[in-house]
């Protein structure tokens, strides 16, 4: 029998992996969008923001088509790693990374775009390159936004339901995260157990809101390295 804490651990692991992966993947995209003006920039920003407005069922459906064993991504992944993506933790992780993309990139990009242009100009006047300016001047000045983005991404992944249910199903010890566990316990009419999961997620959400308020009230001073 599945232990009570297993879905909570799976949710935490999924959220942690998603946050770390997105933090790494967002660096080149943020660099390109913040340091360069090019045709198609608005198109990229629109594509990144798509998960914010698309119903989770739509994303989940297309993920399932792509990740199934005879799908383009699913067949290639299974050929390379001998692991199926559909109804697996790996598939849920990839879907979560894509689904949570705007929660990581949008707050940081917005902060970068609102920085005074004098910071960039001063860096250029000192002979710094675009990359050095981005890493050593701009990024240190948006640390609160980076922290907020990480908190939002982690919290959003913890609360994911529709996409995970469609691509991962409800497999014990594999894809049954906390949000799915609540749904499962409700189906089993085990309301006490569902309430325990719900109370934990409710408390987590409250802590996240407090953390975001604290981060927003403690901005950093402009830095020029």
Secondary structure in CASP SS format (residue, H / E / C, confidence):
PFRMAT SS
TARGET T0000
AUTHOR 0000-0000-0000
METHOD secondary structure of the structure
MODEL  1
X C 1.00
X C 1.00
X C 1.00
X H 1.00
X H 1.00
X H 1.00
X H 1.00
X H 1.00
X H 1.00
X H 1.00
X H 1.00
X H 1.00
X H 1.00
X H 1.00
X H 1.00
X H 1.00
X H 1.00
X H 1.00
X H 1.00
X H 1.00
X H 1.00
X H 1.00
X H 1.00
X H 1.00
X H 1.00
X H 1.00
X H 1.00
X H 1.00
X H 1.00
X H 1.00
X H 1.00
X H 1.00
X H 1.00
X H 1.00
X H 1.00
X C 1.00
X C 1.00
X C 1.00
X C 1.00
X C 1.00
X H 1.00
X H 1.00
X H 1.00
X H 1.00
X H 1.00
X H 1.00
X H 1.00
X H 1.00
X H 1.00
X H 1.00
X H 1.00
X H 1.00
X H 1.00
X C 1.00
X C 1.00
X H 1.00
X H 1.00
X H 1.00
X H 1.00
X H 1.00
X H 1.00
X H 1.00
X H 1.00
X H 1.00
X H 1.00
X H 1.00
X H 1.00
X C 1.00
X C 1.00
X C 1.00
X C 1.00
X H 1.00
X H 1.00
X H 1.00
X H 1.00
X H 1.00
X H 1.00
X H 1.00
X H 1.00
X H 1.00
X H 1.00
X C 1.00
X C 1.00
X C 1.00
X C 1.00
X C 1.00
X C 1.00
X C 1.00
X H 1.00
X H 1.00
X H 1.00
X H 1.00
X H 1.00
X H 1.00
X H 1.00
X H 1.00
X H 1.00
X H 1.00
X H 1.00
X C 1.00
X H 1.00
X H 1.00
X H 1.00
X H 1.00
X H 1.00
X H 1.00
X H 1.00
X H 1.00
X H 1.00
X H 1.00
X H 1.00
X H 1.00
X H 1.00
X C 1.00
X C 1.00
X C 1.00
X H 1.00
X H 1.00
X H 1.00
X H 1.00
X H 1.00
X H 1.00
X H 1.00
X H 1.00
X H 1.00
X C 1.00
X C 1.00
X C 1.00
X C 1.00
X H 1.00
X H 1.00
X H 1.00
X H 1.00
X H 1.00
X H 1.00
X H 1.00
X H 1.00
X H 1.00
X H 1.00
X H 1.00
X H 1.00
X H 1.00
X H 1.00
X H 1.00
X H 1.00
X H 1.00
X H 1.00
X H 1.00
X H 1.00
X H 1.00
X H 1.00
X H 1.00
X H 1.00
X H 1.00
X H 1.00
X H 1.00
X H 1.00
X H 1.00
X C 1.00
X C 1.00
X C 1.00
X H 1.00
X H 1.00
X H 1.00
X H 1.00
X H 1.00
X H 1.00
X H 1.00
X C 1.00
X C 1.00
X C 1.00
X C 1.00
X C 1.00
X C 1.00
X C 1.00
X C 1.00
X C 1.00
X H 1.00
X H 1.00
X H 1.00
X H 1.00
X H 1.00
X H 1.00
X H 1.00
X H 1.00
X H 1.00
X H 1.00
X C 1.00
X C 1.00
X C 1.00
X H 1.00
X H 1.00
X H 1.00
X H 1.00
X H 1.00
X H 1.00
X H 1.00
X H 1.00
X H 1.00
X H 1.00
X H 1.00
X H 1.00
X H 1.00
X H 1.00
X H 1.00
X H 1.00
X H 1.00
X H 1.00
X H 1.00
X H 1.00
X H 1.00
X H 1.00
X H 1.00
X H 1.00
X H 1.00
X H 1.00
X C 1.00
X C 1.00
X C 1.00
X C 1.00
X C 1.00
X C 1.00
X C 1.00
X C 1.00
X C 1.00
END
